[in-house]
Amino acid sequence: MTVHEHEHEQDGAALLRPLAGGRPMGPSTVDVARAMTDGDRHHRRVRIAGAGATAVIVAVAGWAAVTDGGADKPAVTGASPNQEPGRSTGPKGCEVQKLAEGKAVVSGSDPTGRYIVGRTYESGHPSTVVWEDRQLRKVPMPGDDPTLYDATSKGVLVGTSFTTADTTTAWVYKDGKFSKLAGTDAQAFAINEREVIVGSVQGRAAMWASPDAQPTMLATPAKGMTGKATGIDEDGTVVGALVGGEVKADLGYVWSPAGTVQQLPQPQVNGKPATTYSAKVIRDGWVVGWAGHDDPARGGGRFIGAPRWNLRTGRFDMADGLMWVVNAQGRIAGEQTIVAPDGTTQKLPLPARYDEKTAMLTVEALSDDGTVVAGYLSSRGSTMNAEPVAVTWSCTS
């Protein structure tokens, strides 16, 4: 960081503390007493593999978390301790449609699904866009390789671009224009309804209390750790990943609204401890990320799984594959399947002319009520164009 930036930075705990004490936009999703009580009671070369969902309870800084016990059986099958009474287990039916003609990708959305963000590639160059009620609107972010990651229900957007060959700038889009977030070599990954933004500054997990605020470096458990914050809940709980010191690979961390930081328990992938894992997004106390286990005996192949934590109850389970989004009901998605907290699944239909054997689908948006899903897909090994196509699903809950 530069000297003048350091003068404006605050301690992470000091900035987060008002979020815990003030009145939040939504209900607090981390009930410390309940979580502790329940806890005491009870791209890449990838190999996709399952991991068990049985577990041992571990206390995590006022939360309780349950680590995967590594049982060698299919993940998230049958009844799960994560299931919430009265919660829907998933969409009953979904209809798919393209969001744009030509090459386009989806990269996020607001919690309602009204604002879906992504980019198109006119003239071969990426340019950021937003679909409002599925209607395309161009919102070109300055810089190279621009990406929008998140949005509020009022249409405030955040993202990142390269403004020099190796320097990133964090942006917020509000009132019809982009503005730079403070901080050198910054990235913005998530925003909540109070417009608190999280990301990184010079390789350190950071938060902006508002679009006009100076960045705050989030606390780390040891000096010299680097990383990023990638998700923020409505009560100010933040998730992300850190590395450094004795930590040789990314590990998932959670910051409470009071600013304390704790490592999330180590998941097991294919029955073995994950060698690296991260918490990617959080919504209403539900957290989803990814976990990998590198197996030298198999030529360095990586087994991948998707851990799902429920910070309200302290429960933890594991789903197969890659899951990039979670909604307020705890449903997760990332590929072609939506997985509910009780393990029931819903397969998303593909557009006409796409074959399940060759289609590659990435889901990047899932509304809180489960009625809006969005992502992008391409087709490999076929006569179809392999370029990604942005799609959305309208589902009944």
Disulfide bonds with the S-S distance in Angstrom:
Cys94-Cys395 2.16
